[in-house]
Amino acid sequence: MIENKFPHLTSPIQLGKVIFRNRMFSAPMGATDITSECSPGPRTQRFYELRAKGGAASVTVSELVVHPETDGSHMMHLNLETVGQLAAHTFVADAIRRHGSVPSIELSHSGQYAGTYMSDKNKKASLCQWGPSDGVRPDGRPVKELSKEQIKDIVKSYADAATLCKRAGYEMIMVHCGHGWLIHQFLSPYQNHRTDEYGGSLENRMRLAKEVLAAVREAVGPGFPIEARISGDELFEGGYTIQDGIKIAQGIEDLVDMIHVSAGSYQFGFFNTTPPMFDPHGVNVWLAAEIKKHVKKPVATIGGLSDPAQMEQIIAEGKADVVYMARQLLADPFLPEKVMAGDEDKIVRCLRCYTCMAERPVTFTRRCAVNPVVGREIEGMEVTPAYKKKKVVIVGAGVAGLKAAITAAQRGHQVILCEKTDKVGGILKSEQAISFKYEMYLLGVTLEKQALAEGVEIRLNTTVTADYLEAEKPDAVILAVGSTPLVPPIPGMDGENVVVVNNYYLEKEKVQDTVVVLGGGLAGCECAVHLGQEGKKVHLVEMRDTLAPDCNIRNRPILMRKVAEFSEAHTEYKGLRITPEGVICLDKEGNEVLVPGKTVICALGQRANRTDVDALRGTAKFVREVGDCIRPANITKAVYEGYHAALDI
């Protein structure tokens, strides 16, 4: 009998007439290949299926646009006029159900944010955005007020969509009433300035939500689970508060089987909705907990949740009945299965790095920093055994080497992982001293546990040479020898007041109350924020005119706000020499300027260890380079290269 450490999290729950196998649900996440006809493609089917296979009690497909006439977003549609559209949704629902998970789908209308996800920006600009009231969006686009006739037609479209979703095999409907989309726009006093029965009082502003939910209930019948996703609080001045959120929940609870409490609004960004690494895990749970005190229906919570112990506590303490995860189930789709099996120590935690969110506007696909399968599930959701077992030596136990070792061992190879230091993890070891990046450090810890569980032989304090490999006689060698910090030979760099950022975790006690961070890339900016949060006076120095150009497009705006809050940044400053008083810099006018600080953190980037690579070429019939030893980049690149190198053996 497996010891159940999480009895509340793993217990079933019944919504309507449907029983869900546990309390861990997969939240709506946008699809990966929506066809030109707005149907889910085969990659989308596999994308959602993986979370079902991983043990989630329910998987919600996102987002089904109910009224294309007034919502031009290039998201999913469902009608009987488009050939194959009903079948495509049926295949998706079947793929989720066959793994014991309940297929759910999110019904949505973007309102004044129509076209948000369209790849054709010219067509997006030509769209008419519709909302509760006439106005102008923050980006300058005009918004037209919906007529009562249009509202009536939109309500009917929710019912029609729900009918077809049920026919396709979905077993739960989520009506999106939050995050700044249309129903939320009607709920918001900031957005809704109507003077008819759909505006004014909160009761009037709730009218559209209640009409939609009543229409959906009539369409799907009794016992079919319906949940409403609401923002418990808009979290900006002029928006509605948690007290209004409670009233909204009370006003709709008779029409639904569960109230899904999220937070925030697209009006001011999704960063309250999808909390960044700087926020505590579960930062929005308080909203669900407060609403749960005032309603009788089950309540779900969401927001940066990844720790089973925290999720267990949330349910045990009555703060919510269900926990939803989105990004965490990209990082590790098998979290629910691992929780059920008592293998929670092998869960790969979400880094909250926004790689997944940044990829969509760039390539219109999905990608995850720590899971190379995401968005590419159709290429294989499991590591397949090798036809012929081989001896594999992997040099370097950073993230690329660890991922390669795990994958090669899963294929049945004999794997020896050699690391020249006394601990695995590579550059991830340096992240343990920065609180908001601790999950990155834990990634190395988790991958080591996975490697050992797969039978990988780890040899620490082992420097690999050509002679070493000649004695081992491997069939394949993967070089993951990493990179070395760039430390330029400027005067004073060897002083006692200088700490290389990679060594900060070893030399924290040397850092005094005033600090100059030399280097304004991603690592330097994050270090500056951390030190500022600790109460130190921080100056950030960057030779270029831009800070953190290596940060992804979703994470960078948040990081820049934090940099401004916790440090003083100096761009176009070139470090000339380091003194006990700080760094003498050359500004863009050619003047020498002292940037004061008792401690200097060197964060000037990394250089690939090409000499180590060159020394080990030709040591086996199969030799592959992965990670930073090719070109210093990021965790995403290292994980992908390590994984695929092992698949190629």
CORCORRA-V945213 format. One record per backbone hydrogen bond with DSSP energy under -1.0 kcal/mol. CO is the residue of the C=O (numbers start at 1). NH is the residue of the N-H. If there is no record, write none. Layout:
co: {CO	CO}
nh: {NH	NH}
This chain:
co: {6	9	13	15	18	20	23	24	25	26	33	35	38	39	41	42	43	44	45	46	48	49	50	51	52	54	57	58	59	61	63	64	67	73	76	82	84	85	86	87	88	89	90	91	92	93	94	96	96	97	102	103	104	105	106	107	108	109	110	111	113	115	119	120	121	122	124	129	131	135	137	141	143	144	147	148	149	150	151	152	153	154	155	156	157	158	159	160	161	162	163	164	165	172	173	174	175	178	179	181	182	183	184	188	196	201	202	204	206	207	208	209	210	211	212	213	214	215	216	217	221	223	225	226	226	227	228	229	230	233	236	240	241	242	243	244	245	246	247	248	249	252	258	259	260	262	265	266	270	276	280	282	284	285	286	287	288	291	298	299	299	300	301	303	307	308	309	310	311	312	313	314	315	322	323	325	327	327	328	332	334	335	336	337	338	343	344	354	355	359	360	371	373	376	377	390	391	391	392	393	394	395	397	398	399	400	401	402	403	404	405	406	407	408	409	411	414	415	416	417	418	419	421	425	426	427	428	429	431	434	435	437	437	438	439	441	442	443	444	445	446	447	448	449	450	451	452	457	459	465	466	467	468	469	475	476	477	478	479	482	484	488	490	491	492	495	497	499	500	501	503	503	507	508	513	514	515	516	517	518	520	521	522	523	524	525	526	527	528	529	530	531	532	537	538	539	540	541	542	544	548	552	555	556	557	558	559	560	561	562	563	568	570	574	577	579	581	582	583	584	584	585	586	587	591	593	595	599	600	601	602	605	607	608	609	610	611	613	616	622	624	627	627	634	635	636	637	638	639	640	641	642	643	644}
nh: {10	23	20	18	15	13	323	57	325	60	41	38	77	35	45	46	47	48	49	50	52	53	54	56	55	337	102	26	104	106	76	108	70	75	65	85	88	89	90	91	92	93	94	95	96	97	98	99	101	100	59	171	61	174	64	176	66	182	113	114	116	118	121	124	125	126	127	144	146	143	140	137	135	131	151	152	153	154	155	156	157	158	159	160	161	162	163	164	165	166	167	168	170	105	227	107	229	181	266	185	186	187	188	192	199	205	206	207	210	211	212	213	214	215	216	217	218	219	220	221	224	17	173	257	258	175	260	177	262	264	239	234	245	246	247	248	249	250	251	252	253	255	228	300	230	232	268	269	274	279	283	285	287	289	290	291	292	294	259	321	322	261	324	282	311	312	313	314	315	316	317	319	318	301	25	27	330	331	332	335	338	339	340	341	343	346	347	358	359	363	364	374	376	379	380	414	475	476	416	478	418	480	425	402	403	404	405	406	407	408	409	410	411	413	412	386	392	457	394	459	396	462	461	428	429	430	431	432	434	437	438	440	441	442	443	445	446	447	448	449	450	451	452	453	454	456	455	417	419	469	470	471	472	473	622	393	624	395	626	609	607	490	493	578	495	498	600	602	503	504	506	507	510	511	537	599	539	601	541	603	548	525	526	527	528	529	530	531	532	533	534	536	535	515	568	517	570	519	573	572	551	556	559	560	561	562	563	564	565	566	567	540	542	586	584	582	597	579	595	576	577	593	574	590	587	585	583	516	499	518	501	486	484	610	613	614	615	616	619	477	479	630	631	638	639	640	641	642	643	644	645	646	647	648}
